[in-house]
Amino acid sequence: MDKQALREAAEKADSGEWSYEEFNRMDLPGGAHININGRDAIYCLKKPVGGVEQSRAVIAYIAAFNPKVALALLDENLQLQREKDAIEAVALALRDDMRHAREQLEAAEKRNAEQQRNLDHRKFLLSCAYEAQHDFARELGCAGDNESIMVAIDGLKQRIVELGSKNGNLRTIAHDQNELAIKANLDSINDAVEMDRLHKRIAELEAREISLPERSSMLYRTDFHEDYHTVMAYKVSDVIAAIRAAGIKVKES
């Protein structure tokens, strides 16, 4: 339907008050006409093919659906179309907002998952480092904290210095006293052996290096009711093997 053409036709016609009237005359039986603003405008004078009733019904319909009514219906239709367009525009805007919000949520969930994987990896590395440090401290015969380990290493270095000083003193005494020279030489040999052993032990401890294995994809969750998620982590057996390969004992529970 060409609504614009219908509007133009209605605007051209008189949009005043239309009324329908019937009349019967001897010469014009079953006649009817339409009045516009009280003046005769449209007549139906001859009997149509469809009969008087059909003719009058058509004229009555034309009077009822007059230009004023047509323009009112067209205006109402136009208003409804505008409201529909406005609603569709709002719906499109809401859809775009929802899509943007969904993208932001997915990005945030991805960042959180990545941060959680990194956190789990750090926790695992710290756990491995703690075990290695604990074994190192056990070899030194001290507590497992960093300060105690450093104190133990400093003690070994001081022992080496003392042994070196003692060895020098024993050599000096050996020149002065023959009887003490034998004992001093024996002590010096023993001390030298001990010092060499300590040097080697320190070198071994300092040369220890753990080569961590390749990480593998594993399922992980922090809570029983939480869903599993994939993390890149080290296998415990591979880490234990790497630590043992470095010469560090691992006590398994």
Residue pairs with C-beta under 8 A, 6 or more apart in sequence:
3 74
3 77
6 70
6 74
7 70
7 71
7 74
9 67
10 67
10 70
10 71
10 74
11 67
11 71
13 66
13 67
14 36
14 37
14 41
14 67
15 66
15 67
15 68
15 71
16 36
16 37
16 68
17 36
17 37
17 38
17 68
18 34
18 35
18 36
18 41
18 63
18 66
18 67
18 68
19 34
19 35
19 63
20 32
20 33
20 34
20 35
20 59
20 60
20 63
20 64
21 32
21 33
21 34
21 35
22 30
22 31
22 32
22 56
23 31
23 32
23 33
24 30
24 31
25 31
28 45
29 47
29 52
30 47
30 52
30 55
30 56
31 43
31 44
31 45
32 43
32 44
32 55
32 56
32 59
32 60
33 40
33 41
33 42
33 43
33 44
33 59
34 40
34 41
34 42
34 59
34 62
34 63
35 41
42 59
42 62
44 55
44 56
44 58
44 59
47 55
48 54
48 55
113 229
116 229
116 231
117 231
117 232
120 220
120 231
120 233
121 215
121 231
121 232
121 233
124 233
124 234
128 210
128 212
128 234
128 239
128 243
130 144
131 243
131 250
132 210
132 243
132 246
132 248
133 144
133 146
133 149
134 144
135 243
135 248
135 249
135 250
136 149
136 205
136 208
136 248
137 143
137 144
137 145
137 148
137 149
137 152
138 144
138 249
139 205
139 248
140 149
140 152
140 153
140 156
140 205
141 152
142 148
142 149
142 151
142 152
143 149
153 202
156 198
156 201
156 202
157 202
159 198
160 195
160 198
160 199
163 191
163 192
163 194
163 195
163 198
164 195
166 187
166 191
167 188
167 191
167 192
167 195
170 184
170 185
170 187
170 188
170 191
171 184
171 188
173 180
173 181
173 184
174 180
174 181
174 184
174 185
175 181
204 247
208 246
208 247
208 248
209 246
210 242
210 243
210 245
210 246
210 248
211 242
211 245
211 246
212 234
212 239
212 242
213 234
213 235
213 238
213 239
213 241
213 242
215 232
215 233
215 234
216 232
216 233
216 234
216 235
217 230
217 231
217 232
218 230
218 231
218 232
218 233
218 235
219 228
219 229
219 230
219 231
220 228
220 229
220 230
220 231
220 233
221 227
221 228
221 229
240 250
240 252
243 250
244 250
